[in-house]
Amino acid sequence: MTERRVRVRLRRRWVALAAVVPALLLAACVQVPFSGPVQPGGEVEGNIDAEFDFLPSGPAEGASQEEILAGFLAATTASQNNYRIARQYLAEDAQQVWNPYAGTLVRSREGIVARVDDSTLSYTAAVSAEVDGLGRYSSAGESPQELAPFRFVEEEGEWRIAELQDGILISQQAFPSAFSQHSAYYYDPAFQNLVPDLRWFPTRAEVASRIVRAVLEAPTSWLEGAVVSAVPEGAALAAPVTVTGGVAQVDLTDEVLLIDDAQRRALKRQLEASLRNVSNVASVQLTVDQNPVQVTDGPLGLDVPPQVDARLLVRTEESFGFVGASGVEPLGLLSERVLDLQATAVTLGPSGTLAAALTDAGVWSVRTGEAPAALLDARAGLIAPSVDGYSFLWTTTASGAGGIRATELNGTIHAVEAPIAEGDRVVSIDVSRDDARMLLLLDGGSGPRLVVAAIIRDVQSNVPVRLGRFEELPIVGGTPIDAAWVDEVRVAALVSDVDGALAQLLEIGGRSRSLGRPADAVQLVGGNGGAEGLRALTVDGVVLEPRGSGWQSTGARAVFLGIQQ
């Protein structure tokens, strides 16, 4: 094999690891659709450590090159003991240098194996997704790719793989059991909220250490400018993370000793949030050279993820408030003002004392106290507003005329730059509960677009300045209706096609699937509890909830559903 062919680009190097996944592996895995039309399915499981092991067999005596390759690929789904079984398929020298953690490619269907010469095989496959060495997932194209070849040698009369490149490739059917998802957390610049960055790691490969290494690095690029880290510059993990009695010992380099106690407290909280879904981890002990670093208690008790009132917020013909056992429970003067304004859409802020209300006249701030409702944006063609934890009301028109505004309660308007393409119609905007991200549903010339973007704020005043680059999410085609935050790393979109309304669940930095068809739905809102907390409103005012692969009536009726930020 020539030097040039060995040093192919990263994608080709990773895919060189995967030629064939045997029928046994395919039969053992749950079939999860990642290409073609979206079909109804079960709940996307998130933030869960798999509690079972897949143990493939080692190489059989007398196996051919093709059989060795197939066995190796099956074994790369088992990361136990540093991919011990997979390494048995490699020549002795290759076992020492192969790094399976450099990255992962996920193939969407079977590839084609071809022989290059007596000791070399090549492979062509379609790759649907990539996971880099820090666990960042990204979708990839479906077109066939000719992948880098790899070479075999005989050792003691048996074929073994002698040349291969770092990383692994597995089927999309095997991916959910071979990898688990976790969030690496960062702070907003004010250190008021923890912001998640979804990552994927092999389920049995020192997950805690890999999460910590991810946190010590920069966030995914589209979040830059909206998040910061408590990690001191230059800090690194000095030893693998160990867990004893529920305490994860994170041994870092001595940069940690140079920061003050407030930053160490923030760092400890950042790591605890990031490790919270690792089995048996309840807290973190920072150490340097295995010696404990003292961190005093402080006020950084942030909710992860942030929660809202579990009750449904609705506007009925007679009232506005939370649905309770005895009917709709109003929010005092705020509810009275919403009714007086004849609002057509309301977003309730995290404090529960401030709301943004849309009426025929424009968007109003509505509060529970003595302050009267105030008209803050009177532009024509406004869509449903959003509100954030800093009491900015977010507004824009469907046409995009006048751009996105973030308005203070005193009426001060701040124009927010956003990379909305000319001709795109804005269907919905929703600020995340961590105040660091914006979800936008757009209707463009080529169809619907669902995007998330970082909210870049002035560091001193927290005034929103601009949205970062748009991170596209793979929404289905049709006419966009509505979108909502499901939880801190998942969103949902409602689109209408020839068969009616279709709801879709999408992970930000992960996979997507259908949530079925809520018949005649015109609005979608999130709550708590993931996808089970979603509610849809039909054109006839019936409130629906997801049940299995379908939607059923909750028994409640509404004019519109209130959004809880």
Protein Blocks (a to p, Z undefined) as FASTA:
>chain_A
ZZklmmgcfklmmmmmpmbdcfklmmmpccddfedjddddddddehiacfbdcdddddde
hiafklmmmmmmmmmmpmgghillmmmmpcfklmmmpcfklpccddfbdcddddfblmbc
cdddddfbdcdfkopacdddfbdcdddddddddeehiacdfbdcedddddfklmmmmpcc
dddddddfklpaccdddddddfkgokllmmmmmmmpccdfklgojaccfbdghiacfbdc
ddeehiacddddfklmmpcfklmmmmmmmmmmmmmmgghiabdcddeehiacdddddfkl
ccddddddfbdcdddfkbgcdddfkbccdehjllmmmmmnopabdcddfkopaccdddfk
bccdddfblbdcddfbfcehiacddddfkopacdddfklpoiaadddfkopacddddfdd
ehiacfbdcddfkopaccdddddfkbccdddddddddfklopafbdcddddddddedjdf
bdcdfblmbccdddddfkoccdddddehiacddebjaehiabdcddehijmlpccddfko
pacddehjbccdehiacfbdcddZZ
